[in-house]
Amino acid sequence: MATIEDKIKQFKSEVGNKTLSTEQAKIYNAFTKVNGKKVAISVVDCEGVVLKVTLIPSKEVKKILLKHYRTSDGTVTANQILRMFDVVRTGSKRKSQGNVVYSKVFRKNGVEYRTVVKIFPNGKDAVLKSFHSTIGYK
């Protein structure tokens, strides 16, 4: 089984020298640090709600890398991870188990991608819980 260090190395290699937007650079930084600082990203969701989403490198980000990044259980690529908030901006929104799930099916491959966040009672602050696809799910 791959270690978190292996997954980070793979992620860095897949991104390579790609030019990143400010948002993508923040996501990249969160995903390439084992115990880095929290990263906050401001995003307007599909209903026009402005969210400040916090990515915690040592917790949820690690889970995404180990469970969903290039695995048979919800495979996502580095480029899809870098664009995970596109799902929040343009997908659909539903509540599930105390979290908000933003989903979007991409026509190109017919795969549904889900960005899961926990929104706090103030309605503006959130924390990333997961990002995965339907690949590998029955």
C-alpha positions in Angstrom: 0.0 0.0 0.0 1.3 3.5 -0.9 2.3 5.9 1.8 1.2 9.5 2.0 4.7 10.5 0.9 4.3 8.3 -2.2 1.0 9.8 -3.0 2.3 13.4 -2.6 5.3 12.5 -4.8 2.9 11.1 -7.5 0.6 14.1 -7.2 3.6 16.5 -7.7 4.8 14.5 -10.6 1.4 14.5 -12.3 1.0 18.3 -11.9 4.6 18.9 -13.1 5.4 22.4 -14.3 1.8 23.3 -15.2 0.9 26.9 -14.7 -1.6 27.1 -11.9 -4.3 29.7 -11.1 -4.2 31.3 -7.6 -6.9 28.8 -6.4 -5.1 25.8 -7.9 -1.8 26.9 -6.3 -3.6 26.9 -2.9 -5.0 23.5 -3.5 -1.6 22.2 -4.7 0.0 23.6 -1.6 -2.6 21.9 0.6 -2.1 18.5 -1.2 1.7 18.5 -1.2 2.3 19.1 2.5 2.0 16.2 5.0 1.4 18.5 8.0 1.2 21.9 6.4 -0.8 25.0 7.3 -4.6 25.1 6.7 -5.4 26.6 3.3 -8.6 28.7 2.9 -10.2 29.2 -0.5 -13.1 31.5 -1.2 -15.6 30.1 -3.7 -19.1 31.1 -4.8 -21.3 28.0 -4.9 -23.9 27.0 -7.5 -26.6 28.9 -5.5 -24.5 32.1 -5.2 -23.4 31.5 -1.6 -19.9 32.7 -0.9 -18.0 30.1 1.1 -14.6 30.2 2.7 -13.6 26.5 2.5 -10.7 25.4 4.6 -8.5 22.5 3.4 -6.6 20.7 6.2 -3.5 19.0 4.8 -3.1 16.6 7.7 -6.6 15.3 7.7 -9.2 15.4 4.9 -6.6 16.1 2.2 -4.6 13.1 3.3 -7.7 11.0 3.2 -8.4 12.1 -0.4 -4.9 11.3 -1.5 -4.9 7.9 0.1 -8.4 6.8 -0.7 -9.5 8.5 -3.9 -6.4 9.7 -5.7 -5.6 7.1 -8.4 -7.2 4.2 -6.6 -10.0 1.8 -7.6 -12.3 3.4 -5.0 -13.4 6.7 -6.6 -10.4 7.6 -8.8 -9.6 11.2 -9.3 -6.5 12.7 -11.0 -4.3 15.6 -9.9 -5.9 17.8 -12.5 -9.4 17.0 -11.3 -8.3 17.7 -7.7 -7.0 21.1 -8.8 -10.4 21.8 -10.3 -12.6 20.4 -7.5 -14.2 23.7 -6.8 -15.6 23.9 -10.3 -18.0 21.2 -9.1 -19.1 23.5 -6.2 -19.5 26.5 -8.7 -21.4 24.7 -11.4 -22.8 21.4 -10.0 -25.9 20.6 -8.0 -26.2 20.8 -4.2 -27.7 18.4 -1.7 -27.4 17.6 2.0 -26.2 14.3 3.2 -25.2 13.2 6.7 -24.6 16.7 8.0 -22.5 17.7 5.0 -23.2 19.4 1.7 -22.5 17.4 -1.4 -21.9 19.3 -4.6 -22.1 16.9 -7.6 -21.6 17.3 -11.3 -21.6 14.8 -14.2 -19.2 15.6 -16.9 -20.4 14.9 -20.4 -17.0 14.0 -21.7 -16.7 10.8 -19.6 -20.1 10.5 -18.0 -18.5 10.3 -14.5 -20.0 12.1 -11.6 -17.6 14.1 -9.4 -18.5 15.1 -5.8 -17.0 17.7 -3.6 -18.2 17.3 0.0 -17.9 20.1 2.5 -19.1 20.7 6.1 -20.7 24.1 6.2 -20.7 25.7 9.7 -23.8 27.4 11.2 -22.8 30.9 10.0 -23.4 29.6 6.4 -20.2 31.0 5.1 -17.3 29.0 6.6 -16.8 25.4 5.6 -14.2 22.6 5.7 -13.4 20.2 2.8 -14.5 16.7 3.7 -13.9 14.8 0.5 -13.5 14.9 -3.3 -14.2 11.7 -5.3 -15.8 10.3 -8.4 -18.2 7.5 -9.1 -15.4 5.5 -10.7 -15.2 2.3 -8.7 -18.5 2.7 -7.0 -21.2 0.1 -7.7 
